[in-house]
């Protein structure tokens, strides 16, 4: 619990008040550490919220994506961060991740494998387990729904082909894009990946539904079956 010795933002020096700076100059004028300081709210007798924020960011390589992966318990290991502050930080970074996803879905028409990666990376790119997803597209190449098929290893038995295609018909989808992640960072397609793609492709063709691509996603990159001529 914070004690009475904590220094609130209103007691900081004028040029060290992130809230006032945001109001006067706008959110773009603030550094990452200043924005984080607003979430933290107060520091301690020996360290301002900005200094504490700089210390936390430095430990995360000044990388917000890396910071966003820290659990509440990991954040609490920083001196000056209790459960309440850790929860606020976690919630704010999760909102940022979801905003990125929603912006991708609203603004991106699927025109390339890169646009698929923009949609799927925030969902599965940083997971420690594998997930398999299907994007259902209409005749304008817009995503009408994204659907998680399975968690865990990728094998053909994890995908109910009839259910997958039934859903496509219900949504009026004319094409599908398959996507799953490799937590290891390895971008090589396995035989199971290839077999599953072929299984869905063969079944979809009978209903005049196209499999446009299968994307393997990692944190920082992707492999596209279509780009590699594997479809």
N, C-alpha and C positions, 0 to 999 in steps of 0.2 A: 504493500500500500504506500502511496505517496504521502510524505510528511509535509508539515507546514513550511519547511525550508525550500520547497519547490518555487521556482521563479516562473510566473505566468508570462505570456507574451507581452502583456501590457507594461511589464516592468523592464523589458529589454531596452537596449539602446535603440534610437529611432531607426537606424539603418539595418537593424536586426529583427524587424517585425514582419514576418512573412504575411500575416493576415492583412495588415495595413498596406503592405506593398502590393498585394493582389488587388485590393480595392482601388488603389491609386493608379497602378500601372497595368493591371490586367494579369490574367493567369500565365500568359506566355512569358512574362518578365521574370518569373520565379524559376530558380534552379530545382532540380529533383530533390535536393536536400531541404530546400525551403518548403516545397510542397509536402514532403514527408513530415516536416516539423509541424505543419498545421494539423496534421492527423494526430501527431503525438501530443501536441498541446502545451506541454510544459517539460522543462528539464529538471535539473537539480541545482543545489547550491554551487556545485563545482562545474556544471556543464549545462549549457543552454540546449534547447530542443534542436536547434540547427546543428550544433556540434555533435549531439547524439545521433542525429540523422546522418551526418557525414560519416560517422564511425560505422553505422549500420550499412550504409551504401558501400563504403570502402571494403568492408568484409565480404560484400556480395560482388566485388569487382566492378562497382559502379554500374551494375547491370540490373535494370528493373525486372527483366524476365527471370533472372536468377533469384532476385529478392522475392518475387512472386511465388517461387517454389518452396520457400521456407514455411514450415508449419508453425502453428501458434507456439508450440513448446520450444521450437528452435529460436524463434524471435525472443522468447522470454529469457533466453540465455544471455542476452545483452543487458548489461547493468543499466538500469533505468527504464527497462521495458517490462511492465507487468502484463498480466493476462488481458486486461481491458484494452490497453494500448496495442497489444499484439493482435487482438481480434479486429480492432479498427483498421490496422494496416492490412491485414489479410483480406478483409471485406472490400477495402478500397481497390486493392490490386485485382481482386476477382471481378469487380465491376468494370475495371479497365479492360480486362481480358474479354468479358462478355460484350462490351461495347465494340471492341475490334471485330468480333464475330458478327454482330448485327450489322455493322457498317458494310462488311464484306458481302453479306447476304442481300442487303438492300441495293448496293451500288454496282455489284459486279455481275455482268452477264458472262456466262461461261464461254470464253473464246479461246482459252488455252489451258494447258496443264498448270501454268503459274496461277491462274485465277482459282483453280480448284485448291491448290496449295494454300492460298490466302484464306480460303474458307475453312479448310480442315486442320491447318497447323494449330490454331488456338484451341481446337477441340481435342486433338489426339497427339499433337507433336511433342508434348512434354510429359506424356504419361509413362509410368514405369511398367505397364502391362500392355498387351496388344488389344486393340479394338478394331472391329470391322464395320464399316459404314457404307451405306448406299445413298447417293444423291439422285433424286428423281427430277428429271428436267422436262419442261414442256416444249412445244414446237418453236419457241423463241429462245431456247437454250437458257431459260431462267430456272433456278432451283425452286421447285414447288414443295419439296419436303426433303429433309435429311433424316435418315433412319439408322439407328444403331442396330446392327444385326447380332453381334456377339462380342463377348469379352473373352480374352484368353488366346490360345494358339489358333492359327489359321488353318483350317482343313475344310474340305468340301462338305463334310458331314455337319458343319456348324451352320450351314446356310440352307434354309428351306426354300428351294427354288420356286415351288408353287406359291408359297406365301409372298415371296418377293415379287413375282410377276402379277399376282392377284392385286397387290398393293399398287403396282404400276398402272394397272387397268383402272382401278378405282380413282386414282389421282389424275388420270388422263395423261400420264407421262409417255413420251415417245422415245425417251432414251434414258440410260442409266450411266452413272459413273461410280465405280467401286473405289473404295479407299480404305487403307489400313496403315497402321504405324509399325515401325520397327524400333522399339526402345533402345536396342543396342547401337543404333546409328548406322547399321549396315544397310546399304541401299540395293543390295543384290536381291533379285526376286528368287524365291525358293521354288522348288517343284510343286509344292502344295499351292503356292500363290498362282502359278501358271495353270494348274489343273482346275482350281476353283474358277478362275477367269474363263477358261474354255467351257466349263460346265454351264455357267450362267449365260455365256454368249450363245451357245448352241440352243439352249432352252428359249432365250429371248427372241432369237431369229424366227421361231415358229409363230410368234405373235407380232412380228414386224416391229419389235422394239430393239433398239441398238444399244450395245455396250460401247460407249464412246471412249472410255479409258479406265485404267486401273492405276491408281496413284499410291505409291508407297511413301509414307511421310516420316521424316525424322524431325528433330528439333530445328535443324538449320537448313535442310534441303529435302529433295524428293526425287523419286524416279517415276517416270510416266511410261506405261506400257505402250501407249500410242506414239509418243515421241521416239521410243526405241524400236518401233516396228514390230512389237510383240503381240499385237492384236490381229 
